[in-house]
Amino acid sequence: MEMHNRNQPEPLPYERLAALGIDREKADLLPQEVKDRLVSGEVTPLMQVSISARNGDVITLPLKLQMTADKNGNPVLMAYPVRAALEAERSGILRLTEQEAARLNSGEVIQKAVEINGEKTRQYLQLDPETKSVIHRRVTDVQIEQKLKDMEKVNDIELGTQQKQQVREGKPVELNVGGEKVSVGVDLKEPQGFKVIQGDLKEWERQQKLRYDERHPEYLGLVMTGKNRWEYLKVVDRQSQERALKFHSSPKESKGLKI
């Protein structure tokens, strides 16, 4: 799925959003920034949605959304619900070791072979600090090799073998471009899964935590209010978190919901 053709605006995934209680009218009223993030493949801010459970109950819970593509290029809407904490052995799909869980909790991006729908593919995994859900993307989709070549060509530099390998593994690296420090690396919250910032690795780490720090501990998110518009309000409290955990307590639950 091509997510970055700006010649023609991408339509919102109305049918998939409707499964979350966001009908076409509510979807069209989303702030433009959120719509842009969604259609470009970037992770959205927290949103309060209502999902119908199998027993007929309607469960309201906070989550983040991201448009990705399956192996055939078909659009898929991923939902990352709020969790109390990352569980190392949450499902048979992730099968995280204690070391891998610790790395994700510390903010690292890791590579791991993950079996999805009977197909084992190598994926980048990254923990969203607000939801404690794992964002993922196929390594081949991030196209690291091409991005590194583009960087070298545009900035007239040559990355070392060790630097390239670190980026491939998901680790950020610090470069000197024209006498200025630049940091590059995998960031699955970005549309292309790759990020370049002005600054050293400390600045990289600061920016990775920026959005979370701005909203913590209030956990602000988008809520459809009685004024018939989306507004930023507190969406994560003890009750909403408990509802999220209850809804996603199945042992077969994976790192994100496909819609």
Secondary structure, 3 states (H helix, E strand, C coil): CCCCCCCCCCCCCHHHHHCCCCCHHHHHCCCHHHHHHHHHCCCCCCEEEEEECCCCCEEEEEEEEEEEECCCCCEEEEEEECCCCCCCCCCCCCCCCHHHHHHHHCCCEEEEEEEECCEEEEEEEEECCCCCCEEEEEHHHHCHHHHHHHHHHHHCCCCCHHHHHHHHCCCCEEEEECCEEEEEEECCCCCCCEEEEECCHHHHHHHHHHHHHHHCCCCEEEEECCCCCEEEEECCCHHHHHHHHHHCCCCCCCCCEEC
